[in-house]
């Protein structure tokens, strides 16, 4: 097949993979397409962690339709796994067993347990393999998986709704509502794609947010609320404790045990984390603990001090800043607290900028660690 055809089928694999957004964590997003004599005979995607992988779904789809798989080509956006997972067998074994002729891959698997071994195993079995088709798109789709599997840290997306002059609240602290309902709906889509939503204790006390997903969609995934609260000031009646099955509150190891018990009785999971000399939670240490708990992505929603701390530590991977056509002036609350930068040459650069218009507002998307 020519490259144009390969791209067409790989684009379909990527679209299929995207259907699993918000449901597959900590696994990657994977789609698979089976092609024989230039025609699609089966397709599938990884629907949820613990369920069959994309390749298996595609094989089952082809069989249900009465199609013979032997001698067909497989298009998959991520290298087939060659190791036995906790709940699923190696996909390479199934690919070999089904006598696939050729496998076209978007990108190799960065997982240390795979990292080219799947491709090697397929080639050893006599299967022709071509990798790197739409690799950039494949990597972008699985940016969360790549981050946590290679660094042991979750992918962090900083989302803020701000005025045109960069404020997240007025001088009195009022912040409802900077953005429109359309913007908030878009923000809820982001929550649906992430494992968790993080706020600081001041944001929690001032706004009492619900931090849940409220969109009209057949399949939604509720993120786990995270709170940075050194001294456990979180009110036991907070919305996050009423609405969610689980909320994680990071506190100082010296936090009062009485407060810890009160919040645990209210349904919180209280997690002691190391603090700095000022008594602030060491965010990186907290993030490392989250990955060990299976949380691979964090939507950082506030406030300005938390955003500043995360940026200083180099923990923010992506920015989504929503600008509303409003101005509140220099006495408002700046979206990011001080970074102690005295020269423009030391400013933090944002790359791969993309601007989207959302009604009367616009969203600036960019990356900090690329």
RADAZI-V485046 format. One line per field, one symbol per residue. ss: DSSP state (H for helix, E for strand, L for the rest). burial: # if it has 9 or more other ideal C-beta (glycine too) atoms within 8 Angstrom, else .. Layout:
# RADAZI-V485046
ss = ???
burial = ???
This chain:
# RADAZI-V485046
ss = LLHHHHHHHHHHHHHHHHLLLLLLLLLLLLEEEEEELLEEEEEEELLLLLLLLHHHHHHHHHHHLLLLLLLLEEEEEELLLLLLLLLLLLHHHHHHHLLLLEEEEEELLLLLLLLLHHHHHHHHLLLEEEELLLHHHHHHHLHHHHHHHHHLLLEEEEEEEEELLLEEELLLLLLLLLLLHHHHHHHHHHHHHLLEEEEEHHHHHHHLLLLLLLLLLLLLLLLEEEEELLLLLLLLLLHHHHHLLLEEEEEELLLLHHHHHHHHHLLEEEEEELELLLLLELHHHHHHHHHHLLLLEEEEEELHHHHHHHHHLLLLLEEEEEEELLLLLLLLEELLLLLLLLLHHHLLLLEEEEEEEELLEEEEEEELLL
burial = ....###.#################..#########...########.#...###########...#.#..###########.....#.###.###.#.#.#########...######.###...#.###.###.###.########....#############.####....#..###.###########.########.###.#.#.###.#.......##########.#.#.####..#..######..#...##.###.###.##.#.#....############...#################...##########...#...####...#..................#..########..
